[in-house]
Amino acid sequence: MNRGTIIAGVLAALLAGPALSQSASTDPNQPPPHTLPYPDLGSGKDRAERRTSYDLSPELHRGVSAAAIRAQQRRLDAALAALPAQRPGTPDAYVVTIALDSDPVFAREAREAARVLGARYGAGGRTLTLAGPDGTRDDAPHGSITALLLTLAHLGTVMDGVEDVLVLYTTSHGMDLGLAYHYGDSGYGVLSPVKLKAALEEAGITRRVLILSACYSGVFVPVLASPDTAILTAAASTRSSFGCVAENDWTFFGDALINRALRQPVAFEEAARMATRSVAEWEAKARFLASLPQVSIGAGAKAWLPSIEATMPPIASAPVGRPAFAE
């Protein structure tokens, strides 16, 4: 399924699509369905002004009770407080995974990505997942643009911005403006490349591994590329990615990279090549237009990546869940 054709609304050419098939439920572990049109979050009288408006990363919440807002803030505060400060003289990796959409495939992917990346980078106690209910649990702070920005700001106070590394994995729908935030019928937003760059710079986080799983996520590469940044995206800036069906355990990109390649005791760059080949093979067999995942690894990142991968598990772990692509 085309990951860029789920969210309906003002950007209909990119985001129009059917509502989820899941029905509303009183079970708190069931994710809220999308049933209403996606609202217009931009402002301005012409295209340039609207583009500037989206670059500011608008976020809208409606119909959310004060009690629910307070409960989520407490969850996030507790999770952030549990992250230990860095160890001077040791390059520590801090892993953040976030599902920006209430389609449960993203929550499942974000949770397992945290386990895989935490193990790979020795970041067991320095790993945080932001994700809503996935059908079986609702035990993490929910993913939103605000939650991610607050997390990055907090990490800036516990990390050594020059010595330590942020490993960020995002999974959601996307558009050529950035990553789409869409939680049921109550949360909407756009995380733009400009806003993410600003948040990282404000936090003083210079060494980063950014893995962005969404349609059109290649738009982040030219804005965020730097000598000390490694970026992997699920698609080029003009292409969709696949596998985002709500009932899935993985998207194509998440399955290929997180569930398979990064479980292997191979270097990051080789894992990126392995995942790119798998995605291309699956798309060709399904007769989908190639998503063309993007890889950009700065010279500085190539120098320090081995230091945070030195303790990766020497034996590959087995993939979990249903494969994103059935042979």
WOZI-V234672 format. One record per residue. N is the residue number from 0. SS is DSSP state (helix for helix, strand for strand, loop for the rest). D_CENTER is the distance of its C-alpha to the mean C-alpha in Angstrom with 1 decimal. Layout:
n ss d_center
N SS D_CENTER
N SS D_CENTER
This chain:
n ss d_center
0 loop 18.3
1 strand 17.1
2 loop 13.6
3 loop 14.9
4 loop 17.8
5 loop 16.7
6 loop 16.7
7 loop 20.3
8 loop 21.8
9 loop 23.0
10 loop 20.9
11 helix 22.5
12 helix 22.7
13 helix 18.9
14 helix 18.0
15 loop 21.1
16 loop 21.0
17 loop 22.3
18 loop 21.5
19 loop 20.2
20 loop 23.1
21 loop 22.5
22 loop 25.0
23 loop 25.0
24 loop 25.8
25 loop 27.2
26 loop 25.4
27 loop 22.9
28 loop 20.7
29 loop 20.4
30 loop 17.6
31 loop 19.1
32 loop 19.6
33 loop 19.3
34 loop 22.9
35 loop 23.4
36 loop 22.9
37 loop 20.0
38 loop 21.9
39 loop 22.6
40 loop 20.7
41 loop 22.3
42 loop 25.7
43 loop 28.4
44 loop 31.4
45 loop 30.2
46 helix 27.2
47 helix 27.0
48 helix 27.0
49 helix 24.3
50 helix 22.1
51 helix 22.7
52 helix 22.0
53 helix 18.5
54 helix 17.9
55 loop 18.6
56 loop 15.5
57 loop 17.5
58 strand 16.6
59 strand 19.0
60 strand 19.8
61 loop 22.9
62 loop 25.0
63 loop 23.3
64 loop 26.0
65 helix 26.6
66 helix 26.7
67 helix 23.2
68 helix 21.9
69 helix 23.9
70 helix 22.7
71 helix 19.0
72 helix 20.0
73 helix 22.0
74 helix 19.3
75 helix 17.1
76 helix 20.2
77 helix 21.1
78 helix 17.9
79 helix 18.0
80 helix 21.7
81 loop 21.3
82 loop 19.5
83 loop 22.4
84 loop 23.5
85 loop 23.4
86 loop 26.4
87 loop 28.5
88 loop 29.1
89 loop 26.3
90 loop 23.0
91 loop 20.6
92 strand 16.9
93 strand 14.7
94 strand 11.5
95 strand 8.7
96 strand 6.1
97 strand 4.9
98 strand 5.8
99 loop 6.9
100 strand 9.7
101 loop 12.6
102 loop 13.1
103 helix 13.4
104 helix 12.0
105 helix 8.5
106 helix 9.9
107 helix 11.8
108 helix 9.2
109 helix 7.3
110 helix 10.9
111 helix 12.3
112 helix 9.7
113 helix 10.9
114 helix 14.4
115 helix 14.3
116 helix 12.8
117 helix 15.0
118 helix 17.9
119 helix 17.5
120 loop 17.5
121 loop 19.9
122 loop 17.6
123 helix 18.7
124 helix 19.7
125 helix 17.2
126 strand 14.0
127 strand 12.3
128 strand 10.2
129 strand 9.5
130 loop 10.0
131 loop 13.0
132 loop 15.8
133 loop 15.4
134 loop 19.1
135 loop 20.3
136 loop 19.0
137 loop 17.9
138 loop 18.0
139 loop 15.0
140 loop 14.4
141 loop 12.7
142 loop 9.4
143 loop 10.6
144 helix 10.8
145 helix 13.8
146 helix 12.5
147 helix 10.0
148 helix 12.9
149 helix 15.3
150 helix 13.5
151 helix 13.5
152 helix 17.1
153 helix 18.1
154 helix 16.8
155 helix 19.0
156 helix 21.9
157 helix 21.5
158 loop 20.4
159 loop 22.8
160 loop 21.0
161 loop 23.1
162 loop 23.3
163 loop 20.0
164 strand 16.6
165 strand 13.1
166 strand 10.6
167 strand 7.1
168 strand 4.3
169 strand 0.5
170 strand 3.3
171 loop 6.2
172 loop 9.4
173 strand 10.3
174 strand 13.6
175 loop 15.5
176 loop 15.1
177 strand 11.4
178 strand 8.4
179 strand 10.2
180 strand 10.4
181 strand 12.9
182 strand 14.3
183 loop 17.5
184 loop 20.1
185 loop 19.6
186 strand 16.4
187 strand 15.5
188 strand 14.1
189 strand 12.7
190 strand 10.7
191 loop 12.7
192 helix 12.8
193 helix 15.9
194 helix 14.6
195 helix 11.8
196 helix 14.6
197 helix 17.0
198 helix 15.1
199 helix 14.9
200 helix 18.5
201 helix 19.7
202 helix 18.4
203 loop 20.2
204 loop 17.4
205 loop 18.6
206 loop 17.5
207 strand 13.9
208 strand 11.8
209 strand 8.7
210 strand 6.8
211 strand 5.1
212 strand 5.7
213 loop 7.7
214 loop 11.4
215 loop 12.9
216 helix 10.0
217 helix 13.0
218 helix 14.1
219 helix 12.2
220 helix 14.4
221 helix 17.7
222 helix 16.7
223 helix 14.8
224 loop 16.9
225 loop 19.4
226 loop 21.6
227 loop 19.5
228 strand 16.0
229 strand 14.6
230 strand 12.0
231 strand 11.0
232 strand 9.8
233 loop 10.2
234 loop 13.0
235 loop 15.5
236 loop 15.8
237 loop 18.3
238 loop 17.0
239 loop 15.3
240 loop 13.5
241 strand 14.6
242 loop 14.6
243 loop 12.9
244 loop 16.1
245 loop 15.8
246 loop 18.1
247 loop 16.3
248 loop 14.9
249 loop 12.7
250 loop 11.7
251 helix 13.8
252 helix 11.3
253 helix 9.9
254 helix 13.5
255 helix 14.9
256 helix 12.9
257 helix 11.9
258 helix 14.7
259 helix 17.3
260 helix 17.2
261 helix 15.7
262 helix 18.1
263 loop 20.9
264 loop 22.8
265 loop 22.3
266 loop 21.2
267 helix 17.7
268 helix 19.1
269 helix 20.8
270 helix 17.9
271 helix 16.1
272 helix 19.4
273 helix 19.7
274 helix 16.4
275 helix 17.3
276 helix 20.8
277 helix 19.7
278 helix 17.5
279 helix 20.5
280 helix 23.0
281 helix 21.3
282 helix 21.1
283 helix 24.6
284 helix 25.9
285 helix 24.4
286 loop 25.7
287 loop 22.5
288 loop 22.2
289 loop 20.4
290 loop 16.7
291 loop 17.5
292 loop 14.4
293 strand 14.9
294 strand 15.5
295 strand 16.8
296 strand 18.1
297 loop 20.4
298 helix 23.7
299 helix 23.1
300 helix 20.0
301 helix 22.1
302 helix 24.6
303 helix 22.6
304 helix 20.2
305 helix 23.1
306 helix 23.8
307 helix 20.6
308 helix 20.8
309 loop 24.5
310 loop 24.1
311 loop 21.7
312 loop 23.3
313 loop 26.2
314 loop 26.0
315 loop 23.3
316 loop 22.0
317 loop 22.1
318 loop 19.4
319 loop 18.9
320 loop 18.7
321 loop 19.8
322 loop 19.1
323 loop 17.0
324 loop 20.1
325 loop 23.6
326 loop 26.1
